[in-house]
Amino acid sequence: MLDPWQILRRAGLPLGMPDPADAAPEITDLTTAVRTAIATNPTGRPRDALSAFVLAWWRQWPRTFARTFGDDTPSIVEWADAAVTDQGSYLKLSRIATAHLANVL
């Protein structure tokens, strides 16, 4: 598997500019990347971007999110909610993530 952060950027993680030449990841790779990235206990900008990405997915496509993460859904959403430290930054990053995820999901 590629670096989970690379997979997440290909899916539209709002952390740097995505390369338009990169193909969107498969949903199974994206799911694994989210779980792996959370397990690294990210801090700073990566944490902010990942939490916005996860919450954008959860709030815009809740059935797809729940189907994808299964029993882990509550703990992943709980992690993302707790990781939001700056509401203004979260809103901006979430909008970016939603726009990119619309092309992936």
Secondary structure, DSSP 8 states (H G I E B T S, - for coil): ---HHHHHHHTT-SSS---TTS----HHHHHHHHHHHHHT---HHHHHHHHHHHHHHHHHSHHHHHHHHGGGHHHHHHHHHHH---HHHHHHHHHHHHHHHHHH-
